[in-house]
Amino acid sequence: MVSIDAEARISEEDSDESVLAALGYKQELTRSWSGFSNFAISFSMISILSGCFTSFGLGWNNGGPAAIAWGWPLVSILILVIGFCMSELVSAFPTSGGIYWWASKLGGPRAGYYTGWLNMIGLLAVTASVAYGCASFFDTVVGTFSQSWAAGYSLTRVFIEFIVILALAATVNIFSSHLLAILNNISVWWHVVGAAAVVVILFALPDHHASLGAVLTHTVNNTGFFGGSTSGAGFLLFVLPISVILTQYTITGYDASAHLSEETKSASQAAAKGIWQSILYSGIGGWILLLAFLFAVQDEDGLTKANGAIPALLGQSLSPNWTGAVLIISTVGQFFCVFASMTSTSRMMYAFSRDRAIPAAGTLSKLNGRHVPVATVLATAVTSVILTLPALVKVDINGSPTPVAFYAVVSIGVVGLYLSFAIPIFLRWKAGDTFPAGKWNLGAKYKWMAPLAVVEILVTSVIAMFPTAEAGAPWSPDFAWKFVNYTPIVVLGALALLWAAWHLSVKKWFTGPKTTIDA
């Protein structure tokens, strides 16, 4: 039996290396991740204990309970369709380059160039937003148990905590790949048990619960647009759509399964399952968690004045000690998410630099003695700090602190990542039956799934660029830069720079993915 098992493992490793070799790469990263670990990193990246907690205010302020209760399952189903399309792609092309490599293979160097940069921008923004959200919740947790800490709250202190969290994540990423896999496995159970515990607490302890009618029908417009009206075309077409970013942001990062495919055993099957299963289970678990939040609301108007902040919701529903317990569960989950996000981002940057597509590629594509791309880990941490600097500016809306900069980084992550997903999905649909399907594939279902996925992404990307507060709209008489959702500036500005770079220089020398193995 031992001999048979050993032979099976050797055969499995040979198969993975053969598939990778056929794609033009030799095995350099250590292939030590199991299928469960691959699923775990995407599940940790999605992290309902992160997105549902930190972005709840986006859903509450732009539609209220009804928008969250109905919007989450609808958008989750559409994201699952996107995930199915990506699972088919990773099964055919299981490389660390992931989305960028798929686009290059199917659409040529230009498609790969834009896809890679969009994906990298999105991943950097997600890493930054998760780490900053974790820092904010950590500070709130300490403040829950210490009045002096709460009284001394400052954005500078939160930003320092944000930098420390990034530094810790970078240290673990650099020095222990094995520990990372263990942390991601633990993270799965922390999210499952932790989310279940939060649901039980919120259903068992509050004095009373919101009615079914309030959860399913009550609406909120806390943006300042259209006089706060929750009816009419303005609310339906401009305010309400922004609530979908809660779901679109939370259920993202599942491309981590693709970026870690070169380190995963039986990658053609395991990475494909890792993508769609992480979406499915997160979608179900996230909906249950959000419904627990909505039914636990004691004072709708009070929560609206607090801009839909989860600590405010918990404060009106639970005692300080139970509030602290729930916040601790969320904060630890967010901490796990930071580790997973930095791993995924650094691997994507490594693969992109391996093909000489970004500045300092020679340095960024080097591996240390532990087969870890140290330079990309450090670059991820530093860029995350730079991208989040506007969070140092205090912003109050309706007299309550509002994380406008955080929401902007969230939107940047959504637009960057999902646009990068759309390009290879569209190219796969265009390829039709000539597409070299892998072990896991959609059969003929790609014919309707792919165009549906692309339309959903384009619509959501436009929505993510909407201003989230009236004072952040250029036409508002109260306009001020601190209220601006700077997603369009970052994303459109980056696209303009990429377009100029492509036509002035890149197209003359960039040929797409480079092979690292002889034919």
C-alpha positions in Angstrom: 0.0 0.0 0.0 2.8 2.4 0.9 4.5 1.6 -2.5 1.2 2.2 -4.4 0.6 5.5 -2.6 4.1 6.7 -3.2 3.8 5.8 -6.9 0.5 7.7 -7.1 2.1 10.8 -5.6 5.0 10.6 -8.0 2.6 10.2 -10.9 0.5 13.2 -9.7 3.6 15.4 -9.4 4.9 14.3 -12.8 1.5 15.1 -14.3 1.4 18.6 -12.8 4.9 19.3 -14.0 4.1 18.0 -17.4 1.1 20.3 -17.7 3.1 23.2 -16.6 5.9 22.3 -18.9 3.4 22.2 -21.8 2.5 25.8 -20.9 6.2 26.8 -21.1 7.3 26.8 -17.5 9.5 24.6 -15.3 8.5 23.8 -11.8 10.2 26.5 -9.6 7.6 27.2 -6.9 7.2 24.4 -4.3 4.1 22.3 -5.1 3.1 21.6 -1.5 -0.5 22.9 -1.4 -3.4 20.3 -1.3 -6.7 20.8 -3.0 -8.3 21.9 0.3 -5.5 24.4 0.9 -6.1 25.8 -2.6 -9.8 26.2 -1.8 -8.9 27.6 1.6 -6.9 30.5 0.3 -9.8 31.7 -2.0 -12.3 31.1 0.8 -10.0 33.2 3.1 -9.6 35.9 0.4 -13.4 36.2 0.1 -13.7 36.2 3.9 -17.4 36.9 4.8 -16.0 38.0 8.2 -14.2 40.8 6.5 -16.4 42.0 3.6 -19.8 41.6 5.3 -18.6 43.5 8.3 -16.5 46.3 6.8 -18.7 47.0 3.7 -22.1 46.6 5.4 -22.5 50.4 5.4 -22.3 50.5 1.6 -25.4 48.3 1.4 -27.2 50.1 4.3 -26.6 53.7 3.1 -27.6 52.8 -0.6 -30.8 50.9 -0.2 -31.0 49.7 3.4 -32.3 46.3 4.6 -34.2 45.4 1.5 -31.3 46.1 -0.8 -29.0 43.8 1.3 -31.5 41.0 1.8 -32.5 40.7 -1.8 -29.3 42.0 -3.5 -26.9 39.6 -1.9 -28.3 36.3 -3.2 -29.0 37.8 -6.7 -25.5 39.1 -7.1 -24.0 36.0 -5.6 -25.6 33.8 -8.3 -24.2 36.1 -11.0 -20.7 35.9 -9.4 -21.0 32.2 -9.3 -21.5 32.2 -13.1 -18.3 34.3 -13.3 -16.6 31.7 -11.1 -17.7 28.8 -13.3 -16.2 30.6 -16.3 -12.9 31.1 -14.5 -12.8 27.5 -13.2 -12.9 26.3 -16.8 -10.0 28.6 -17.7 -7.8 27.6 -14.8 -8.4 24.0 -15.5 -7.0 24.5 -19.0 -4.2 26.8 -18.0 -3.1 26.2 -14.4 -0.3 28.8 -14.1 0.6 31.4 -11.4 0.0 34.1 -14.1 -3.6 33.0 -14.0 -5.9 35.6 -15.5 -3.1 37.5 -17.3 -1.8 34.2 -18.8 -5.2 33.2 -20.0 -5.8 36.5 -21.8 -2.4 36.4 -23.4 -2.9 32.8 -24.6 -6.4 33.6 -26.1 -6.0 37.2 -27.2 -2.3 37.9 -27.7 0.2 40.2 -25.9 -2.0 43.3 -25.8 -4.9 41.5 -24.1 -2.5 40.0 -21.6 -0.8 43.3 -20.9 -4.0 45.2 -20.0 -5.4 42.1 -18.1 -2.3 41.7 -16.0 -2.2 45.3 -15.0 -5.9 45.5 -14.1 -5.6 42.3 -12.1 -2.6 43.6 -10.3 -4.2 46.9 -9.5 -7.3 45.1 -8.2 -5.3 42.7 -6.0 -3.2 45.5 -4.5 -6.4 47.5 -3.7 -8.0 44.4 -2.1 -5.0 43.8 0.0 -4.9 47.4 1.1 -8.6 47.5 1.9 -8.6 44.2 3.8 -5.6 45.3 5.9 -7.1 48.7 6.6 -10.4 47.2 7.5 -8.6 44.8 9.9 -6.8 47.7 11.5 -10.0 49.7 12.0 -11.8 46.7 13.6 -8.7 45.9 15.8 -8.8 49.5 17.1 -12.5 49.3 17.7 -12.1 46.0 19.6 -9.5 47.5 22.0 -11.7 50.6 22.4 -14.7 48.4 23.3 -12.8 47.1 26.4 -10.9 50.3 27.2 -12.5 53.7 27.5 -9.2 55.5 27.5 -8.2 53.9 24.2 -11.6 54.7 22.7 -11.2 58.4 23.8 -7.8 58.6 22.2 -9.0 57.4 18.8 -7.2 58.9 15.8 -6.9 58.1 12.1 -3.1 58.2 12.5 -3.2 55.5 15.1 -5.3 53.3 12.9 -3.0 53.9 10.0 0.0 52.8 12.1 -1.9 49.6 13.1 -2.6 49.1 9.4 1.2 49.3 8.6 2.0 46.8 11.4 -0.6 44.3 10.1 0.9 44.5 6.6 4.4 44.0 8.1 3.3 40.9 10.0 1.6 39.5 6.9 4.7 40.2 4.8 7.0 38.5 7.4 5.0 35.3 7.4 4.7 35.3 3.6 8.5 35.6 3.3 9.7 33.2 5.9 7.1 30.3 5.9 5.1 29.0 2.9 4.2 26.0 5.0 2.8 28.1 7.8 0.8 30.0 5.2 -0.9 26.8 4.1 -1.7 25.9 7.7 -3.1 29.4 8.5 -5.3 29.2 5.4 -6.6 25.8 6.5 -7.3 27.2 10.0 -9.0 30.2 8.4 -11.6 28.1 6.7 -12.8 26.6 10.1 -12.5 30.0 11.8 -14.8 31.5 9.2 -17.3 28.6 9.4 -17.4 28.4 13.2 -17.0 32.1 13.7 -19.7 33.1 11.3 -22.0 30.5 12.9 -21.2 31.8 16.4 -22.0 35.4 15.3 -25.4 34.3 13.8 -26.3 32.4 17.0 -25.3 35.4 19.2 -27.4 37.9 17.1 -30.5 35.7 17.1 -30.3 34.7 20.7 -29.2 37.8 22.7 -30.9 41.0 21.4 -34.0 42.2 23.3 -36.1 42.0 20.1 -35.7 41.5 16.4 -36.7 43.4 13.3 -39.8 42.1 11.6 -39.7 40.1 8.4 -41.4 43.0 6.6 -38.8 45.5 7.8 -35.9 43.3 6.6 -37.4 42.6 3.2 -39.1 45.9 2.4 -37.6 48.9 4.3 -35.3 51.1 2.2 -32.7 53.8 3.1 -31.0 56.6 1.1 -28.3 58.0 3.3 -26.2 59.5 0.5 -27.7 63.0 0.4 -28.7 62.4 -3.3 -32.3 63.2 -4.3 -33.1 64.7 -0.9 -32.8 61.2 0.7 -35.8 59.9 -1.3 -36.2 56.1 -1.5 -38.4 56.2 -4.6 -38.2 57.5 -8.1 -35.8 56.9 -11.0 -32.9 58.6 -9.2 -32.9 56.3 -6.3 -33.6 53.2 -8.4 -30.9 53.9 -11.0 -28.2 55.8 -9.1 -28.4 55.1 -5.4 -29.7 51.6 -5.1 -27.2 50.0 -7.6 -24.3 51.1 -5.3 -25.5 48.5 -2.7 -24.3 45.7 -5.0 -20.7 46.6 -4.2 -21.2 45.1 -0.8 -21.6 41.7 -2.5 -19.2 42.3 -5.4 -16.4 43.3 -3.0 -16.9 40.6 -0.4 -17.1 37.8 -3.0 -13.8 38.6 -4.7 -10.2 37.4 -4.6 -11.2 33.9 -5.5 -8.7 34.1 -8.4 -6.2 33.2 -5.6 -6.8 29.6 -6.5 -5.5 30.3 -10.0 -2.5 32.3 -8.7 -1.5 29.4 -6.4 -2.1 26.7 -9.0 1.6 26.2 -9.6 1.9 25.3 -5.9 -1.1 23.0 -5.9 -1.3 19.3 -6.4 -3.6 18.1 -9.2 -4.1 21.8 -10.1 -6.2 21.2 -13.2 -9.0 19.9 -11.0 -8.2 21.3 -7.5 -7.8 25.0 -8.6 -11.0 24.8 -10.7 -13.0 23.5 -7.7 -11.3 25.9 -5.4 -12.8 28.9 -7.3 -16.4 27.9 -7.7 -16.7 26.2 -4.3 -15.3 29.1 -2.4 -17.9 31.4 -4.1 -20.8 29.0 -3.5 -20.1 28.5 0.2 -19.3 32.1 0.9 -22.5 33.2 -0.9 -24.6 31.0 1.3 -22.8 31.8 4.5 -22.6 35.5 3.8 -26.4 35.7 3.2 -27.1 34.0 6.5 -24.7 36.3 8.3 -26.2 39.5 6.8 -29.7 38.4 7.6 -28.6 37.9 11.2 -27.3 41.5 11.1 -30.6 42.9 9.6 -32.9 41.1 12.1 -30.7 42.3 15.0 -31.2 46.0 14.2 -32.9 47.7 17.1 -33.1 51.2 15.8 -33.0 51.8 12.0 -32.7 55.6 12.3 -29.9 55.3 14.8 -28.0 52.9 12.5 -28.6 55.3 9.6 -27.1 58.2 11.5 -24.1 56.0 12.2 -23.8 55.4 8.4 -24.5 51.7 8.7 -21.4 50.9 10.8 -21.4 47.4 12.1 -20.0 48.4 15.5 -23.0 50.7 15.9 -25.4 47.9 15.0 -23.7 45.6 17.5 -23.7 48.4 20.1 -27.5 48.8 20.0 -28.1 45.0 19.9 -25.6 43.5 22.4 -23.8 44.3 25.7 -20.3 45.7 25.4 -18.7 42.3 26.2 -20.7 40.5 23.6 -20.1 43.3 21.1 -16.4 42.9 21.7 -16.6 39.1 21.3 -18.2 39.5 17.8 -15.7 42.1 16.8 -12.9 39.8 17.8 -14.2 37.0 15.7 -14.4 39.3 12.7 -11.0 40.9 13.3 -9.2 37.6 13.4 -11.0 36.5 10.2 -9.9 39.7 8.6 -6.3 39.0 9.8 -6.4 35.6 8.0 -7.7 37.4 4.9 -4.8 39.8 4.9 -2.3 36.9 4.8 -4.1 35.2 2.0 -4.5 38.4 0.0 -0.8 39.2 0.2 0.1 35.7 -0.9 -2.2 35.9 -3.9 -1.0 39.4 -4.9 2.7 38.6 -4.6 2.3 35.5 -6.7 0.5 37.3 -9.4 3.1 40.1 -9.4 5.9 37.4 -9.5 4.3 35.8 -12.6 3.8 39.1 -14.3 7.4 40.2 -13.7 8.6 36.8 -14.8 7.4 37.8 -18.2 9.1 41.2 -18.0 5.8 43.1 -18.0 6.4 45.5 -15.1 9.3 47.8 -14.1 12.1 46.2 -12.0 11.0 42.8 -13.4 14.5 41.3 -12.9 14.3 42.0 -9.1 10.6 41.1 -8.7 10.9 37.8 -10.5 13.6 36.4 -8.2 12.9 33.7 -5.6 14.8 33.3 -2.3 16.2 30.0 -1.0 12.7 29.1 0.3 11.3 29.6 -3.3 9.4 32.8 -2.2 9.2 36.0 -4.3 10.4 38.3 -1.5 10.5 41.5 -3.6 6.9 41.1 -4.7 5.8 40.6 -1.1 7.5 43.8 -0.1 6.2 45.7 -3.1 2.7 44.6 -2.3 2.9 45.9 1.3 4.5 49.3 0.3 2.0 49.9 -2.6 -0.9 49.1 -0.2 0.2 51.8 2.1 0.6 54.4 -0.6 -2.9 53.5 -2.1 -4.5 54.0 1.3 -2.9 57.3 2.3 -6.1 59.3 1.8 -7.6 57.4 4.8 -5.6 59.8 7.0 -8.0 62.6 6.1 -11.0 62.8 8.4 -14.4 62.7 6.7 -17.8 63.2 8.5 -21.1 62.7 6.8 -24.3 63.6 8.7 -22.1 64.2 11.8 -20.7 60.6 11.8 -17.2 59.5 10.6 -17.4 57.8 7.2 -14.6 55.8 5.6 -14.9 57.3 2.2 -11.3 56.5 1.3 -11.8 52.9 2.4 -14.9 52.6 0.2 -12.9 54.1 -2.7 -10.1 51.4 -2.3 -12.9 48.8 -2.1 -14.3 50.0 -5.4 -10.8 50.1 -7.0 -10.4 46.5 -6.1 -13.8 45.6 -7.6 -13.2 47.4 -10.9 -9.6 46.3 -11.3 -10.2 42.6 -10.5 -13.5 42.1 -12.3 -12.4 43.9 -15.5 -9.4 41.6 -15.6 -11.7 38.6 -15.3 -14.0 39.9 -18.1 -11.2 40.0 -20.7 -10.2 36.2 -20.7 -13.9 35.2 -20.2 -14.9 37.1 -23.3 -11.9 35.7 -25.3 -12.8 32.2 -24.2 -16.4 32.8 -25.5 -15.0 34.2 -28.7 -12.7 31.1 -29.1 -15.8 28.8 -29.1 -15.2 25.1 -29.6 -11.5 25.7 -30.5 -10.8 26.4 -26.8 -8.5 23.6 -25.4 -10.8 22.6 -22.5 -9.2 21.1 -19.4 -10.4 18.3 -17.1 -13.0 20.6 -15.6 -15.1 22.4 -18.2 -18.5 23.8 -18.9 -19.3 21.9 -22.0 -21.7 24.0 -24.2 -22.9 26.1 -21.2 -20.1 28.6 -21.8 -22.2 29.9 -24.7 -24.6 31.7 -22.3 -22.5 31.8 -19.1 -19.6 33.8 -20.6 -21.6 36.7 -22.1 -23.8 36.9 -18.9 -20.6 37.1 -16.8 -19.1 39.9 -19.0 -22.3 42.0 -18.9 -22.5 41.7 -15.1 -18.9 42.8 -14.8 -19.3 45.8 -17.1 -22.4 47.0 -15.3 -20.9 46.6 -11.8 -17.7 48.3 -12.9 -19.6 51.4 -13.9 -21.6 51.4 -10.7 -18.4 51.2 -8.6 -17.3 54.5 -10.0 -20.5 56.3 -8.8 -19.9 58.9 -6.0 -21.0 57.5 -2.7 -21.9 60.8 -1.1 -23.5 64.0 -2.6 -20.6 66.2 -1.5 -18.3 63.9 -3.6 -20.1 64.6 -6.8 -18.5 67.3 -9.0 -21.8 69.0 -9.6 -22.7 69.4 -5.9 -22.5 72.9 -4.4 -20.9 71.3 -1.3 -18.3 69.5 -3.3 -15.0 68.7 -1.5 -12.2 66.4 -2.5 -12.2 64.5 0.8 -15.7 63.1 -0.1 -14.7 61.9 -3.6 -14.8 58.3 -4.6 -11.4 58.4 -6.4 -12.0 55.0 -8.2 -12.4 56.7 -11.6 -9.3 58.7 -11.1 -7.2 55.7 -10.2 -8.6 53.2 -12.7 -9.2 55.5 -15.7 -5.9 57.2 -15.0 -4.1 53.9 -14.9 -5.7 52.8 -18.2 -4.7 56.0 -19.8 -1.1 55.5 -18.7 -1.1 51.9 -19.9 -2.6 52.9 -23.3 0.2 55.5 -23.7 2.9 53.1 -22.5 1.7 50.4 -24.9 1.7 52.6 -28.0 4.9 54.5 -27.2 7.0 51.6 -26.1 5.6 48.3 -24.8 4.1 47.0 -28.1 7.6 47.1 -29.6 9.1 44.6 -27.1 6.4 42.9 -25.1 5.5 39.5 -26.5 3.4 38.1 -23.7 4.3 35.1 -21.5 7.9 34.0 -21.8 8.8 30.3 -21.5 11.3 29.1 -18.9 11.8 25.7 -20.3 13.2 24.3 -23.6 10.7 22.8 -26.0 
